[in-house]
Amino acid sequence: MADDLDSSAQGHASPILEHSTRPRERHGGLIARTPNALTISRFILAAVWIVLARVVPDAFPAFATLAVVAAVTDFIDGRVARRLGVAHDAGGWLDSIADVTFILAALGCYASAREIPWSIPSLIALSFGQYAFDSRWLHRADAPVRSRLGHWGGIINYTLVLAMAVTKPESIARSFILRGVPIIEVFYIAAIIERAVAYRRR
């Protein structure tokens, strides 16, 4: 799921190696650390989300702000790393873990409040576990390896979090969002099956 909002979807045949470019040159100071700082900020945003959900669960503008900031950092951290020539495999993994941490923190809070079913964060966690296993132990890749559906999964995750953040539980807009939950569940099941089918081709 790393750098999902930044990369374009590709076909099943050729897996995408994320953040796999080795540093072209060394940069000193804070500028070189900017990409990792952007990525790490999502761990902080996840913690803030959990605290707000417990203390002020109706702070909709705050949740919307957290969701937007998280999505923006996910979009730009990979670009900044490549622009500075400091993109590397470890950064790809950090990006992926930061993404799923934020997404599961946000959606886990909504599931705890019974605003969405637990199946959504559960399927996301399962999909990420499969993604990590596939990348490290099957592809033997140093960088995360995405599938086409996995790319779109990252976009769906942030879209869902943002949509939940800007709507109130009793609103008509929220009811429309919840009607789409079965579609999201089917999508993640399909993404998991897509990777499983790819195992048989190896």
C-alpha positions in Angstrom: 0.0 0.0 0.0 3.0 2.2 0.1 2.9 5.4 -2.0 -0.5 4.2 -3.2 -1.8 7.7 -4.0 1.3 8.5 -6.0 1.7 5.4 -8.3 -0.4 4.4 -11.3 -2.0 0.9 -11.5 -0.4 -1.7 -13.7 -1.3 -5.2 -14.9 -1.1 -8.5 -13.1 1.9 -9.8 -14.9 4.6 -7.4 -13.7 4.6 -6.7 -10.0 5.6 -3.2 -9.0 8.7 -2.7 -6.8 8.1 0.3 -4.6 10.7 2.8 -3.4 13.3 0.5 -5.0 15.6 3.2 -6.3 18.9 3.4 -4.5 20.1 6.8 -3.3 21.9 8.6 -6.1 23.7 10.9 -3.7 23.9 11.7 -0.1 22.1 14.6 1.3 22.9 16.1 4.7 20.7 17.9 7.2 17.0 18.1 7.6 16.2 18.2 3.9 17.4 14.6 3.4 15.2 13.4 6.3 12.1 15.1 5.0 10.6 12.0 3.2 10.9 9.8 6.3 9.6 12.6 8.5 6.5 12.8 6.3 6.1 9.1 6.5 6.6 8.9 10.3 4.0 11.7 10.8 1.3 9.1 9.9 2.2 7.2 13.1 1.7 10.3 15.1 -1.6 11.1 13.3 -2.8 7.6 14.1 -2.1 8.1 17.8 -3.8 11.5 17.7 -6.9 9.9 16.0 -7.2 7.3 18.7 -7.0 9.8 21.5 -9.5 12.1 19.8 -11.9 9.2 19.2 -11.9 8.5 22.9 -12.0 12.0 24.2 -14.0 14.0 21.6 -15.5 11.5 19.2 -17.7 14.3 17.6 -14.7 16.4 16.6 -15.4 16.0 12.9 -13.3 18.9 11.6 -10.3 17.5 13.5 -10.8 14.0 12.1 -11.2 15.4 8.6 -7.9 17.4 9.0 -6.1 14.3 10.2 -7.3 12.3 7.2 -6.4 15.0 4.7 -2.9 15.4 6.2 -2.3 11.7 6.2 -3.4 11.3 2.6 -1.2 14.3 1.5 1.9 12.9 3.2 1.3 9.5 1.6 1.1 11.2 -1.8 4.2 13.3 -1.5 6.7 11.4 0.6 7.7 9.0 -2.2 7.9 11.9 -4.7 10.1 13.9 -2.3 12.4 11.0 -1.7 12.9 10.4 -5.4 13.4 14.1 -6.1 16.1 14.2 -3.4 17.6 10.9 -4.6 17.2 9.3 -1.2 14.4 6.7 -2.1 15.3 3.3 -0.8 13.7 -0.1 0.0 13.5 0.5 3.8 11.6 3.7 3.0 9.1 1.7 1.0 8.4 -0.6 4.0 8.2 2.3 6.4 5.7 3.9 4.1 3.6 0.8 3.8 3.5 0.2 7.6 2.7 3.9 8.3 -0.2 3.7 5.8 -1.7 0.6 7.3 -1.2 1.8 10.9 -3.1 5.0 10.2 -5.8 3.3 8.2 -6.4 0.6 10.8 -6.3 3.2 13.7 -9.0 5.3 12.0 -11.2 2.5 10.8 -10.7 0.5 14.0 -12.1 3.4 16.0 -15.1 3.5 13.7 -15.6 -0.2 14.1 -15.3 0.1 17.9 -18.0 2.7 17.8 -20.1 0.3 15.7 -20.2 2.8 12.8 -18.7 0.3 10.4 -18.4 -3.5 10.6 -15.2 -5.0 11.9 -14.9 -6.9 8.6 -13.5 -3.8 6.9 -10.4 -3.3 9.2 -10.0 -7.1 9.5 -9.8 -7.6 5.7 -7.4 -4.6 5.4 -5.1 -6.2 8.0 -5.4 -9.6 6.3 -4.6 -8.1 2.9 -1.6 -6.2 4.3 -0.3 -9.4 6.0 -0.5 -11.2 2.7 1.1 -8.3 0.9 4.1 -8.4 3.3 4.4 -12.2 3.1 4.2 -12.1 -0.7 6.9 -9.4 -1.0 9.4 -10.8 1.5 9.0 -14.6 1.3 7.6 -15.3 -2.1 9.1 -12.6 -4.4 12.2 -12.4 -2.2 12.1 -8.6 -2.8 13.8 -6.0 -0.7 11.0 -3.5 -1.5 7.3 -4.0 -1.2 5.6 -5.6 -4.2 2.1 -4.4 -5.1 -0.7 -5.8 -7.2 -3.0 -3.9 -9.4 -5.9 -4.3 -6.9 -3.6 -3.5 -4.0 -2.9 -0.1 -5.6 -6.6 0.7 -5.7 -7.0 -0.6 -2.2 -4.8 2.2 -0.9 -6.9 4.8 -2.6 -10.2 3.2 -1.3 -8.8 3.1 2.2 -8.0 6.9 2.4 -11.3 7.7 0.6 -13.3 5.7 3.1 -11.5 7.3 6.1 -12.0 10.8 4.7 -15.6 10.1 3.9 -16.3 8.8 7.4 -14.5 11.8 8.9 -16.5 14.4 7.2 -20.0 12.9 7.8 -22.0 12.5 11.0 -23.3 9.0 12.0 -26.9 10.1 11.5 -26.5 11.9 8.2 -27.8 10.8 4.9 -24.3 10.9 3.4 -23.1 8.4 6.0 -26.0 6.1 5.1 -24.8 6.1 1.5 -21.3 5.4 2.6 -22.4 2.4 4.6 -24.3 1.0 1.6 -21.0 0.7 -0.1 -19.4 -1.4 2.6 -20.4 -4.8 1.0 -18.7 -3.6 -2.2 -15.5 -2.7 -0.3 -15.6 -6.1 1.4 -15.9 -7.9 -2.0 -13.1 -5.7 -3.3 -10.7 -6.8 -0.6 -11.7 -10.4 -0.9 -10.9 -10.1 -4.6 -7.6 -8.5 -3.9 -6.6 -11.4 -1.6 -7.7 -13.9 -4.2 -5.7 -12.1 -6.9 -2.5 -12.6 -4.9 -3.4 -16.2 -4.1 -4.0 -16.9 -7.8 -0.6 -15.4 -8.6 1.0 -17.9 -6.1 -0.2 -20.8 -8.4 1.6 -19.2 -11.3 5.0 -19.0 -9.7 
